[in-house]
Amino acid sequence: MDLKDKSGIGKNSTFLDSFKYAFKGILTAFQEERNMRSHILIGLIVLILCAFLNLVVNEWLWVIFSVFLVIIMEVWNTVIENVVDLAAKDQYHPLAKKAKDMAAAAVLVTATFSIVVAAIIILPKLWQILF
């Protein structure tokens, strides 16, 4: 829903501006969130490993989907944490804790999904190579 009074809210004038701000958001999450850096590093390691395992297209799709999904959920977790902190004015409130815990749970569930995908796709191929 649009705000009626848009004073003080700048609109991106070009698609390039939108891309610039989106990239800035990714960079901010990477710089400020340790878990984001961990997820990106693990995702890159998994993708590099998969490059040597001769995955078929469907396997690549599942692996890439799961890596990106974890990163997306980590961004959403960070957004929720920041908005909750802003609304709660950095004071404890049980609803703020619930919201932050549930956002973290979403990342945990997504990361677990990614581990299951890796177990199904990557482990059998590694097993064949190693044994």
Secondary structure, 3 states (H helix, E strand, C coil): CCCCCCCCCCCCCCHHHHHHHHHHHHHHHHHHCHHHHHHHHHHHHHHHHHHCCCCCHHHHHHHHHHHHHHHHHHHHHHHHHHHHHHHHCCCCCHHHHHHHHHHHHHHHHHHHHHHHHHHHHHHHHHHHHHC
